[in-house]
Structure formats: C-alpha cells, structure tokens
Amino acid sequence: MTKSREADEPMDMNLTFVATAGLLVAMVLLLIPMVPGGLIDTRDFRQLPRWQYNAFNVFLVSLGLASFVVAGFALARAPWVFLAALIIAVLYIAVFGLDLGRVFPSVDDPLPSQLLVLESIDLALGGVLAVVAIEGMRG
C-alpha cells in the first residue's frame, strides 16, 4: 500500500499550500471590482494614451487569471507554486503601491474612497502572500 503525498508532508506545509491558494483567490476577488473604469474605480482615464490604458487592463486581467491558476496548483500541492505566488505577490504590491502612491496610473481625479480601502487591503494581502510564499519555499 502506498502513502499519499499529503501524508508525507507535515501539517504546516499543507496549511501553507491552502493559505497560498486562499490568499491568491481573495486577492483576485478584491481585484475584480477595481478594474479601471468599472463600478468602483470611476476615475477618468481619457488623458492616458489608449495603448497604455489597454495594456494596464490586460495586465490586471492576466494577473487575476494567473492568480486563479496558481491557486489551483497550490491546492494540488505543486512544488513550484510558492515561487509563482511570490512573483504574483510582488506584482500586486507593485500595482497597488504605484496607484496608492499616485505614480501610475496618474490621473487628475482623486482616488475614490472605496478604491482606496480595497487597494489597501489587497496591498496588505500581497505582503502576507509574499511571507507565506517565502515560508513555503523554505519548507
């Protein structure tokens, strides 16, 4: 009789995979309503070049899709997910840090308060995900 892969892993490692998946899903679910020009992000982006606006939206959608994919592989306990999760965490931190710091996208409209709250939460979750991913890589 063969042992399952889960039985070979310590309990804290199983928790690390589940926490990684949970954080990735939470972050992308918070990201969905924050898409520029949507219900929460009501800023006027017409002053940005169209290619820049479109590229930014493609980046955000790709980040969200990658988050869901890596979360699925985390639940399957793929050994590479922690590196992928760390990269995704850094990208989330960069996106929200740049927006909260008014670096990019830089528009004249003020940041809506709901967007400020959601971006701050996602920024914090990005930091937590980075720590969990690093711990997973050590594991």
C-alpha positions in Angstrom: 0.0 0.0 0.0 1.4 3.4 -1.0 1.2 6.5 1.1 -0.4 9.6 -0.3 1.7 12.7 -1.0 -0.3 14.6 1.7 0.6 12.0 4.3 4.3 12.6 3.7 4.0 16.4 4.2 4.0 18.0 7.6 0.7 19.6 8.6 2.2 23.1 8.5 3.2 22.6 4.8 -0.4 21.5 4.0 -1.6 24.7 5.6 1.0 26.7 3.6 -0.4 25.4 0.4 -4.0 26.1 1.5 -3.1 29.6 2.7 -1.4 30.4 -0.6 -4.4 29.3 -2.5 -6.8 31.2 -0.2 -4.8 34.4 -0.4 -4.5 34.3 -4.2 -8.2 33.8 -4.5 -9.0 36.6 -2.0 -6.7 39.0 -3.8 -8.2 38.4 -7.2 -11.7 38.6 -5.9 -10.8 42.0 -4.4 -9.2 43.0 -7.7 -12.2 42.2 -9.9 -14.4 45.2 -8.9 -11.3 47.5 -9.0 -10.8 47.3 -12.8 -10.3 50.8 -14.1 -13.5 52.4 -15.5 -15.6 49.9 -13.5 -18.1 50.4 -10.7 -15.5 51.3 -8.0 -12.7 52.9 -10.0 -14.6 55.8 -11.5 -11.6 57.9 -12.3 -11.4 59.4 -15.8 -8.5 57.8 -17.7 -9.0 59.6 -21.0 -5.8 61.6 -20.5 -3.8 58.3 -20.6 -2.8 57.1 -24.1 -5.2 54.4 -25.2 -2.5 51.8 -25.6 -1.3 52.4 -22.0 -4.9 52.1 -20.6 -5.5 48.9 -22.6 -2.1 47.4 -21.7 -2.8 48.1 -18.0 -6.2 46.4 -18.2 -4.6 43.4 -20.0 -2.0 43.2 -17.2 -4.7 43.3 -14.5 -6.7 40.6 -16.2 -3.6 38.4 -16.7 -2.6 38.9 -13.1 -6.1 37.8 -12.0 -6.1 34.8 -14.2 -2.6 33.8 -13.1 -3.7 34.1 -9.5 -6.6 31.6 -10.1 -4.3 29.2 -12.0 -1.6 29.2 -9.3 -4.3 28.9 -6.6 -5.5 25.7 -8.3 -2.0 24.3 -8.5 -1.4 25.2 -4.8 -4.4 23.1 -3.9 -2.8 20.3 -5.9 0.4 20.9 -4.0 2.6 21.6 -6.9 6.1 22.3 -5.6 6.7 25.4 -7.8 3.6 27.4 -6.7 5.5 29.2 -3.9 7.8 30.9 -6.4 4.9 31.8 -8.7 2.9 33.1 -5.7 5.9 35.2 -4.6 6.1 36.8 -8.1 2.4 37.4 -8.2 2.5 38.9 -4.7 5.3 41.3 -5.8 3.2 42.3 -8.8 0.2 43.0 -6.7 2.3 45.1 -4.3 3.8 47.0 -7.2 0.4 47.7 -8.8 -1.3 48.9 -5.7 1.8 50.6 -4.3 2.2 52.6 -7.6 -1.5 53.5 -7.7 -1.8 54.5 -4.0 1.5 56.5 -4.4 -0.1 58.2 -7.4 2.7 57.1 -9.7 0.8 55.1 -12.2 -1.9 55.5 -13.5 -1.6 59.1 -12.8 -4.8 61.0 -13.4 -6.4 64.2 -12.2 -9.3 62.6 -10.5 -9.0 61.7 -6.8 -8.8 58.1 -5.7 -12.4 57.0 -4.7 -12.6 56.1 -1.0 -13.9 52.5 -1.8 -11.0 52.0 -4.1 -8.5 53.3 -1.5 -9.8 50.8 1.0 -9.8 47.8 -1.4 -6.4 48.7 -2.7 -5.0 49.0 0.8 -6.4 45.6 1.8 -5.0 44.0 -1.4 -1.7 45.6 -0.8 -1.6 44.2 2.7 -2.6 40.8 1.5 0.2 40.9 -1.1 2.6 41.4 1.8 1.1 38.4 3.6 1.2 36.3 0.5 4.9 37.1 0.0 5.7 36.0 3.5 3.7 32.8 3.1 5.3 32.1 -0.3 8.8 32.6 1.2 7.9 30.2 4.1 6.6 27.7 1.6 9.9 27.9 -0.4 11.8 27.2 2.8 9.5 24.3 3.7 
